[in-house]
Amino acid sequence: LLREKRWISPVELKQSGAAKPAEIKLEHCFEDGSRARFLVIENANKLSEAEWRNVACVIVQGAAWQFKGWPFKSEADLFTKVLGVHMRTRDETPNQLVKSWNVEKYA
């Protein structure tokens, strides 16, 4: 989704035999011509304190257990320091827990 702007469901990915990557490197070109490189990782539990200061965004699934072991007191604390994004398909019911979080929501 992030690289080719095409959604592949986990079931489809598994059926294709493709392995789920642990990380993806992306480069984005902004309207002003500047560029930024991003590293999208699967597991944030191994980030150092210095690496957490460079986190640009957290993609949330909608479960509080997702943040277990992270260096934040609560989801409210996390989302005052890091942009949170939640994506769902249009036919999915909005997640009640995500509704209470300060995150960008896309359907």
Backbone hydrogen bonds in HBPLUS format (Angstrom, degrees):
<---DONOR---> <-ACCEPTOR-->    atom                        ^
c    i                          cat <-CA-CA->   ^        H-A-AA   ^      H-
h    n   atom  resd res      DA  || num        DHA   H-A  angle D-A-AA Bond
n    s   type  num  typ     dist DA aas  dist angle  dist       angle   num
A0005-LYS N   A0001-LEU O   3.07 MM   4  4.45 124.6  2.39 113.4 120.6     1
A0013-LEU N   A0009-SER O   2.93 MM   4  6.22 159.9  1.97 156.9 162.8     2
A0014-LYS N   A0010-PRO O   2.96 MM   4  6.12 160.1  2.00 146.1 151.2     3
A0015-GLN N   A0011-VAL O   2.91 MM   4  6.14 160.4  1.95 150.9 156.4     4
A0016-SER N   A0012-GLU O   3.01 MM   4  6.16 140.0  2.17 142.1 152.2     5
A0017-GLY N   A0014-LYS O   3.09 MM   3  5.32 149.4  2.19 103.8 113.1     6
A0042-GLU N   A0022-ALA O   2.96 MM  20  5.25 142.0  2.11 159.0 151.7     7
A0024-ILE N   A0040-VAL O   2.80 MM  16  5.06 147.1  1.91 141.9 152.3     8
A0040-VAL N   A0024-ILE O   2.80 MM  16  5.06 173.3  1.80 161.9 160.7     9
A0026-LEU N   A0038-PHE O   2.84 MM  12  5.10 170.2  1.85 152.9 155.9    10
A0038-PHE N   A0026-LEU O   2.77 MM  12  5.10 166.1  1.79 148.7 152.4    11
A0028-HIS N   A0036-ALA O   2.82 MM   8  5.37 164.0  1.84 159.3 164.6    12
A0036-ALA N   A0028-HIS O   2.95 MM   8  5.37 148.8  2.05 147.1 156.9    13
A0030-PHE N   A0034-SER O   2.80 MM   4  5.45 166.1  1.82 167.2 171.0    14
A0033-GLY N   A0030-PHE O   2.88 MM   3  5.35 161.3  1.91 120.6 124.6    15
A0047-LEU N   A0044-ALA O   3.17 MM   3  5.56 169.9  2.18 119.8 120.7    16
A0052-TRP N   A0048-SER O   2.96 MM   4  6.26 152.3  2.04 150.3 157.6    17
A0053-ARG N   A0049-GLU O   3.31 MM   4  6.65 140.9  2.47 140.5 149.6    18
A0053-ARG N   A0050-ALA O   3.22 MM   3  5.31 129.1  2.50  95.5 108.1    19
A0054-ASN N   A0051-GLU O   2.95 MM   3  5.27 149.8  2.05 107.5 117.1    20
A0055-VAL N   A0052-TRP O   3.19 MM   3  5.21 167.4  2.20 106.4 110.1    21
A0058-VAL N   A0083-LEU O   2.80 MM  25  6.21 149.0  1.89 159.2 169.4    22
A0085-VAL N   A0058-VAL O   2.85 MM  27  6.19 151.8  1.93 159.9 162.4    23
A0060-VAL N   A0085-VAL O   2.74 MM  25  5.91 157.1  1.79 151.5 159.6    24
A0066-GLN N   A0063-ALA O   3.10 MM   3  5.71 156.0  2.16 115.2 121.9    25
A0067-PHE N   A0064-ALA O   3.10 MM   3  5.93 164.3  2.12 125.2 128.2    26
A0068-LYS N   A0065-TRP O   3.08 MM   3  5.24 170.0  2.09 115.2 117.0    27
A0070-TRP N   A0067-PHE O   3.02 MM   3  5.47 155.8  2.08 138.8 137.7    28
A0078-LEU N   A0074-SER O   3.01 MM   4  6.30 163.6  2.03 149.7 154.0    29
A0079-PHE N   A0075-GLU O   2.92 MM   4  6.13 169.4  1.93 157.5 158.9    30
A0080-THR N   A0077-ASP O   3.29 MM   3  5.39 159.0  2.34 103.5 109.7    31
A0081-LYS N   A0078-LEU O   3.01 MM   3  5.44 149.0  2.11 109.4 118.9    32
A0082-VAL N   A0078-LEU O   2.85 MM   4  5.94 145.5  1.97 154.2 165.7    33
A0104-GLU N   A0084-GLY O   2.80 MM  20  6.14 159.7  1.84 155.5 148.8    34
A0086-HIS N   A0104-GLU O   2.83 MM  18  6.21 159.5  1.87 168.9 174.9    35
A0106-TYR N   A0086-HIS O   2.88 MM  20  6.26 159.9  1.92 164.2 169.8    36
A0088-ARG N   A0106-TYR O   2.97 MM  18  6.40 146.8  2.08 153.4 164.0    37
A0092-GLU N   A0089-THR O   3.08 MM   3  5.43 160.0  2.12 112.1 118.5    38
A0099-LYS N   A0095-ASN O   3.13 MM   4  6.40 146.2  2.25 146.7 156.1    39
A0100-SER N   A0097-LEU O   3.07 MM   3  5.55 142.6  2.22 108.4 118.0    40
A0101-TRP N   A0098-VAL O   2.95 MM   3  5.13 154.8  2.02 108.5 116.7    41
